[in-house]
Amino acid sequence: MTQPLDHPAVPTAKVGVLLTNLGTPDAADAGAVRRYLAEFLSDPRVIEIPRLVWKPILHGIILRTRPAKSAHAYSQVWTEDGSPLAAITKAQAAALQGAFGPDVIVDYAMRYGRPALGERLRALKEAGCERILVAPLYPQYCAATTATANDAAFAELALMRWQPALRTLPPYYDAPEHIDALKQSVEASLAGLDFEPQAVLASFHGMPQRTLEFGDPYHCHCRKTARLLGAALGRELTITFQSRFGRAKWLEPATDKVLESLPGKGVKRIAIVAPGFSADCVETLEELAIRGRETFVAAGGTHFAVLPCLNASAVGIEMLRKILWRELAGWADAA
């Protein structure tokens, strides 16, 4: 059918893949961190207490005291390309560009901060993507991570008259491709150490204990990832949870407490892997690699290493290609 002469240009229908991660401030200074934390900690998926109770605590205490401390942490890991998390997620998207055929566009976004998830979702639609796979890069499902990324995507769709079809990436905590990629990465990293660890810790981001009681599968997902990875490596991993915040009871055992206790038990050589993080970030590069080392050495530890996340490594990108391709079935031709 011949289009009328005044018909607007119609781009060739494409498929979009939007890699999403948690987020980061725009700069390693208190002002930028304050803006980031205000957005992050205002999300009811993240802080599940009544707004009337939480709002004065957030604005009256936390946003007055925490930004400077967090900015110092970010400043210790900031790079020429900015935040490690944003730079690595961008590199992952670039490495996957073209992996699914010429009509699949791969982009990236942050749930909090920039590039904003809603903004990039709309950009993919404007580029002709009538079908979009939103891919939260959280191997283990949690309402405060996976669900809120999906919330943001669907909230943006609610503003569109012509909506693209949307799929979301399921958690891949036990996917064979994920476990195999972790195995290869950990084995290569351990082989590069100048010492033999007596223990290998699998440190996951902590969540309040009540998230487990409310029904989140996160705790179980973390434990299964560690169990499968340990089996693949042929060694038992010590599971811990980091990044406690506030006075509520959090998932245990706590990473910092375990680091304090191990030297007293004769374990003075350790390595840490963080299989809940798809990319290195302030939690791995500062909290674990810097403060974790200080804690362990102060307690009498002698040898300490934090192994890199999968990041944009060859094995990491191949893993992402495989699990994303599975979710694109019927939407895109194989590369």
C-alpha positions as CSV (number, residue, x, y, z in Angstrom):
1,M,0.0,0.0,0.0
2,T,1.4,3.4,-1.0
3,Q,1.6,5.9,1.9
4,P,0.2,9.4,1.5
5,L,2.8,12.0,0.6
6,D,2.2,13.8,3.9
7,H,2.6,10.5,6.0
8,P,5.2,10.9,8.7
9,A,8.4,8.8,8.4
10,V,8.0,5.3,9.9
11,P,11.2,3.8,11.2
12,T,12.0,0.1,10.6
13,A,10.6,-1.9,13.5
14,K,13.4,-2.9,15.9
15,V,13.8,-4.7,19.1
16,G,15.4,-3.0,22.2
17,V,17.4,-4.5,25.1
18,L,17.7,-2.2,28.1
19,L,20.3,-3.3,30.6
20,T,19.4,-1.7,34.0
21,N,21.3,-1.4,37.2
22,L,20.7,0.2,40.6
23,G,22.2,3.7,40.0
24,T,24.9,6.1,41.1
25,P,25.4,9.8,41.8
26,D,26.6,12.0,39.0
27,A,29.7,13.0,40.9
28,A,31.7,12.0,44.0
29,D,30.6,15.0,46.1
30,A,28.1,15.5,48.8
31,G,25.6,17.4,46.7
32,A,25.4,14.8,44.0
33,V,25.2,12.0,46.6
34,R,22.4,13.8,48.4
35,R,20.3,14.0,45.2
36,Y,20.9,10.4,44.5
37,L,20.1,9.2,48.0
38,A,17.0,11.4,48.1
39,E,15.7,9.5,45.0
40,F,16.9,6.1,46.1
41,L,15.7,6.2,49.7
42,S,12.3,7.7,48.8
43,D,11.4,4.6,46.9
44,P,8.8,2.6,48.9
45,R,10.1,-0.6,47.5
46,V,13.5,0.2,49.1
47,I,12.2,1.6,52.5
48,E,9.1,-0.3,53.5
49,I,8.0,1.7,56.4
50,P,5.1,4.3,56.5
51,R,5.9,7.5,54.7
52,L,4.8,9.6,57.6
53,V,7.4,7.9,59.8
54,W,10.2,7.7,57.2
55,K,10.1,11.2,55.6
56,P,11.2,13.2,58.6
57,I,14.0,10.7,59.3
58,L,15.2,10.8,55.7
59,H,15.1,14.6,55.4
60,G,15.9,15.5,59.0
61,I,18.7,13.1,59.7
62,I,19.9,10.9,56.8
63,L,20.2,13.5,54.0
64,R,22.0,15.8,56.4
65,T,24.6,13.3,57.7
66,R,25.1,10.5,55.2
67,P,26.0,12.3,51.9
68,A,29.4,13.4,53.1
69,K,30.4,9.9,54.3
70,S,29.1,8.3,51.1
71,A,30.8,10.9,48.9
72,H,34.1,10.0,50.5
73,A,33.5,6.3,49.7
74,Y,32.7,7.1,46.1
75,S,35.7,9.4,45.8
76,Q,38.0,6.5,46.6
77,V,36.7,4.4,43.6
78,W,35.7,7.1,41.1
79,T,37.3,6.8,37.7
80,E,38.0,9.0,34.7
81,D,34.7,7.6,33.2
82,G,32.8,8.4,36.4
83,S,31.1,5.8,38.6
84,P,32.5,2.3,38.1
85,L,28.9,0.9,38.1
86,A,27.8,3.2,35.3
87,A,31.0,2.9,33.3
88,I,30.9,-0.9,33.5
89,T,27.2,-1.2,32.6
90,K,27.8,1.1,29.7
91,A,30.7,-1.2,28.6
92,Q,28.4,-4.2,28.9
93,A,25.8,-2.6,26.6
94,A,28.5,-1.6,24.1
95,A,30.0,-5.2,24.1
96,L,26.5,-6.6,23.4
97,Q,25.7,-4.2,20.6
98,G,25.2,-6.3,17.4
99,A,25.2,-9.6,19.3
100,F,21.5,-10.3,18.5
101,G,21.4,-9.1,14.9
102,P,21.2,-5.7,13.1
103,D,17.7,-4.9,14.2
104,V,18.3,-5.2,18.0
105,I,19.5,-2.1,19.8
106,V,21.2,-2.5,23.2
107,D,21.2,0.4,25.7
108,Y,21.6,0.8,29.4
109,A,20.0,2.8,32.2
110,M,20.0,3.3,36.0
111,R,17.0,2.9,38.2
112,Y,18.2,5.9,40.2
113,G,20.3,8.7,38.8
114,R,21.3,8.9,35.1
115,P,20.8,7.8,32.5
116,A,17.3,7.4,33.8
117,L,15.4,4.2,33.0
118,G,12.3,5.9,31.8
119,E,14.3,8.3,29.6
120,R,16.2,5.4,27.9
121,L,13.0,3.3,27.5
122,R,11.4,6.2,25.6
123,A,14.5,6.7,23.5
124,L,14.4,3.1,22.4
125,K,10.7,3.5,21.5
126,E,11.5,6.6,19.5
127,A,14.3,4.7,17.7
128,G,11.7,2.3,16.4
129,C,11.8,-0.4,19.0
130,E,8.3,-1.9,19.1
131,R,9.4,-4.7,21.4
132,I,11.7,-4.1,24.4
133,L,13.4,-6.5,26.8
134,V,14.1,-4.7,30.1
135,A,16.9,-6.5,31.8
136,P,17.6,-5.8,35.5
137,L,21.1,-7.1,36.1
138,Y,20.3,-8.6,39.5
139,P,20.9,-12.4,39.5
140,Q,18.8,-12.8,42.6
141,Y,15.3,-11.4,42.8
142,C,14.4,-8.8,45.4
143,A,11.5,-6.4,45.5
144,A,14.0,-3.6,46.3
145,T,16.0,-4.2,43.1
146,T,14.3,-6.2,40.4
147,A,10.8,-5.2,41.1
148,T,11.4,-1.5,41.4
149,A,13.3,-1.5,38.0
150,N,10.2,-3.2,36.5
151,D,8.0,-0.7,38.3
152,A,9.9,2.2,36.6
153,A,9.6,0.6,33.2
154,F,5.9,0.1,33.4
155,A,5.4,3.6,34.9
156,E,7.0,5.0,31.8
157,L,4.7,2.9,29.6
158,A,1.7,4.3,31.4
159,L,2.6,7.7,30.0
160,M,2.8,6.5,26.4
161,R,-0.1,6.5,23.9
162,W,1.7,4.0,21.6
163,Q,3.4,1.5,23.9
164,P,6.0,-1.0,22.9
165,A,5.5,-4.6,23.9
166,L,7.6,-5.3,27.0
167,R,9.4,-8.3,28.5
168,T,11.5,-8.4,31.6
169,L,14.5,-10.5,32.4
170,P,13.8,-13.1,35.1
171,P,16.3,-13.6,37.9
172,Y,19.2,-15.8,36.8
173,Y,20.7,-16.8,40.1
174,D,20.8,-20.5,39.2
175,A,21.1,-20.3,35.4
176,P,23.8,-22.8,34.3
177,E,25.4,-20.0,32.2
178,H,25.6,-17.7,35.2
179,I,27.2,-20.4,37.5
180,D,29.6,-21.4,34.8
181,A,30.7,-17.8,34.1
182,L,31.2,-17.3,37.9
183,K,33.2,-20.5,38.1
184,Q,35.5,-19.5,35.3
185,S,36.0,-16.0,36.6
186,V,36.7,-17.1,40.2
187,E,39.1,-19.9,39.1
188,A,41.0,-17.4,36.9
189,S,41.1,-14.8,39.7
190,L,42.2,-17.4,42.4
191,A,45.0,-18.6,40.1
192,G,46.3,-15.1,39.8
193,L,46.7,-14.7,43.6
194,D,50.1,-15.0,45.2
195,F,48.6,-17.0,48.2
196,E,46.2,-19.9,48.7
197,P,43.1,-18.7,50.6
198,Q,42.0,-20.8,53.5
199,A,38.4,-19.6,53.0
200,V,36.5,-18.0,50.2
201,L,33.6,-15.8,51.2
202,A,30.5,-15.2,49.0
203,S,29.3,-11.8,50.1
204,F,25.9,-10.7,48.9
205,H,24.2,-7.3,49.4
206,G,22.2,-7.4,52.6
207,M,18.5,-6.9,53.0
208,P,16.4,-6.4,56.1
209,Q,15.3,-9.7,57.7
210,R,11.7,-8.7,57.2
211,T,12.0,-8.9,53.4
212,L,12.4,-12.6,53.9
213,E,9.4,-12.7,56.2
214,F,7.4,-10.7,53.7
215,G,8.0,-13.3,51.0
216,D,11.0,-12.1,49.0
217,P,13.0,-15.1,47.6
218,Y,16.2,-13.1,47.7
219,H,17.8,-15.0,50.7
220,C,17.1,-18.4,49.1
221,H,18.3,-17.2,45.7
222,C,21.6,-16.0,47.3
223,R,22.1,-19.3,49.1
224,K,21.4,-21.3,46.0
225,T,23.8,-19.3,43.9
226,A,26.5,-19.8,46.5
227,R,25.7,-23.5,46.9
228,L,25.9,-24.1,43.1
229,L,29.0,-22.0,42.7
230,G,30.7,-23.9,45.6
231,A,29.8,-27.2,44.0
232,A,31.2,-26.1,40.6
233,L,34.4,-24.9,42.3
234,G,34.7,-28.0,44.4
235,R,34.9,-26.0,47.6
236,E,32.5,-24.8,50.2
237,L,31.8,-21.0,50.3
238,T,31.2,-19.0,53.4
239,I,28.0,-17.0,52.8
240,T,27.8,-13.5,54.2
241,F,25.7,-10.3,53.7
242,Q,27.1,-6.8,53.6
243,S,25.9,-3.2,53.6
244,R,23.7,-3.1,56.7
245,F,21.9,0.2,57.2
246,G,19.8,1.5,60.1
247,R,18.8,-0.3,63.3
248,A,16.5,-3.1,61.8
249,K,17.6,-6.7,61.9
250,W,19.3,-7.6,58.6
251,L,20.1,-10.9,56.9
252,E,23.0,-12.7,58.6
253,P,25.8,-13.5,59.0
254,A,27.1,-9.9,58.4
255,T,30.2,-9.7,56.2
256,D,32.1,-7.3,58.5
257,K,31.4,-9.4,61.6
258,V,32.7,-12.5,59.8
259,L,35.8,-10.7,58.7
260,E,36.5,-9.7,62.3
261,S,36.0,-13.2,63.6
262,L,38.0,-15.3,61.1
263,P,41.6,-14.5,62.2
264,G,40.7,-15.5,65.7
265,K,39.7,-18.9,64.4
266,G,43.0,-19.3,62.6
267,V,41.7,-18.3,59.1
268,K,44.2,-15.6,58.1
269,R,44.1,-15.9,54.3
270,I,40.9,-15.2,52.5
271,A,39.4,-14.2,49.2
272,I,35.9,-12.7,48.7
273,V,33.6,-13.1,45.7
274,A,30.5,-11.0,45.3
275,P,28.1,-13.1,43.1
276,G,25.1,-10.9,43.6
277,F,26.7,-8.0,41.8
278,S,26.9,-7.9,38.0
279,A,29.4,-5.1,38.0
280,D,31.9,-3.8,40.5
281,C,30.7,-0.7,42.3
282,V,31.2,1.2,45.6
283,E,30.0,-1.8,47.6
284,T,32.7,-4.1,46.2
285,L,35.5,-1.7,45.5
286,E,35.2,0.4,48.6
287,E,33.2,-1.4,51.2
288,L,34.8,-4.8,50.6
289,A,38.2,-4.1,49.0
290,I,39.1,-1.2,51.3
291,R,37.1,-1.2,54.5
292,G,36.8,-5.0,54.5
293,R,40.6,-5.4,54.2
294,E,41.1,-2.9,57.0
295,T,38.7,-4.9,59.2
296,F,40.3,-8.2,58.4
297,V,43.9,-7.0,58.8
298,A,43.1,-5.2,62.1
299,A,41.7,-8.5,63.4
300,G,45.0,-10.3,62.5
301,G,44.4,-11.4,58.9
302,T,47.5,-11.6,56.7
303,H,46.3,-12.2,53.1
304,F,43.2,-10.7,51.6
305,A,41.7,-10.4,48.1
306,V,38.4,-9.3,46.6
307,L,37.8,-11.0,43.3
308,P,36.4,-9.0,40.4
309,C,32.7,-9.2,39.4
310,L,31.9,-10.5,35.9
311,N,31.8,-7.0,34.6
312,A,32.4,-6.7,30.9
313,S,34.8,-9.6,30.8
314,A,34.6,-12.1,27.9
315,V,32.9,-14.8,30.1
316,G,30.6,-12.2,31.6
317,I,29.5,-10.9,28.2
318,E,29.0,-14.4,26.8
319,M,26.8,-15.2,29.8
320,L,24.7,-12.1,29.3
321,R,24.4,-12.9,25.6
322,K,23.1,-16.4,26.3
323,I,20.5,-15.5,28.9
324,L,19.3,-12.4,27.0
325,W,19.1,-14.4,23.8
326,R,16.8,-16.9,25.5
327,E,14.4,-14.1,26.5
328,L,14.5,-12.6,23.0
329,A,13.2,-15.9,21.5
330,G,10.6,-15.1,18.8
331,W,11.6,-11.5,18.8
332,A,15.0,-11.4,17.1
333,D,17.0,-13.5,14.7
334,A,20.2,-15.1,15.9
335,A,23.4,-13.1,15.2
